[in-house]
C-alpha cells in the first residue's frame, strides 16, 4: 500500500517494511516483525486514521504511526 510518499509492504514471513516510493531505486527506510506471526502473512496492511492495522489469522495488530509516536 502507499501512504505519504512511501510504500508499506508486508512479506510472507510477516516482516513489515517501509520503503521510499522513489523511481530512482529501492530505499528501505525501516522494517519490523510483529509480536506474533501465525503462519504465512497474506493479509495486506491497512492504514486508517494514523494507525497501521495488520491482520494475522485470527489476530488484529494496531500500531500508532502518527507523527511523534
C-alpha positions in Angstrom: 0.0 0.0 0.0 1.1 3.6 -0.5 1.0 6.4 2.1 2.8 9.8 2.4 5.4 9.0 -0.4 6.2 5.6 1.0 5.2 2.0 0.4 4.2 -0.2 3.3 5.0 -3.8 2.3 4.4 -7.0 4.2 6.4 -10.0 3.3 5.0 -13.5 3.5 7.2 -14.2 6.7 5.3 -11.3 8.5 8.1 -8.6 8.2 6.6 -5.2 7.5 8.9 -2.8 5.5 8.7 1.0 4.9 10.1 1.7 1.5 10.5 5.2 0.0 8.5 5.5 -3.2 11.3 6.6 -5.4 11.6 5.9 -9.1 15.4 6.1 -8.8 15.6 2.9 -6.8 14.7 0.8 -3.7 15.3 2.7 -0.4 14.4 0.8 2.7 13.5 3.2 5.5 12.9 0.6 8.2 11.3 -2.7 9.0 9.9 -4.7 11.9 8.3 -8.1 12.6 5.0 -8.0 14.6 4.9 -9.7 18.0 3.1 -12.7 16.6 3.1 -14.3 13.2 0.9 -17.4 12.9 1.8 -18.9 9.5 2.1 -17.1 6.3 1.2 -13.4 6.3 -1.0 -12.9 3.3 -3.3 -10.1 4.5 -2.5 -6.7 3.2 -1.6 -3.9 5.6 -4.2 -1.1 6.1 -3.7 2.5 7.2 -6.6 4.4 8.6 -6.6 7.4 10.9 -2.8 7.4 11.6 -2.9 3.7 12.6 -1.4 0.7 10.8 -3.6 -2.4 11.0 -2.2 -5.9 10.4 -4.3 -9.0 10.4 -2.6 -12.2 11.3 -5.0 -15.2 11.0 -7.4 -14.6 14.0 -5.5 -11.7 15.5 -5.5 -8.0 14.6 -2.5 -5.8 15.4 -2.8 -2.0 15.6 0.2 0.4 15.6 0.1 4.2 16.1 2.0 5.7 13.2 1.2 9.4 13.8 4.0 12.0 13.9 5.7 12.0 17.3 4.6 8.4 18.1 
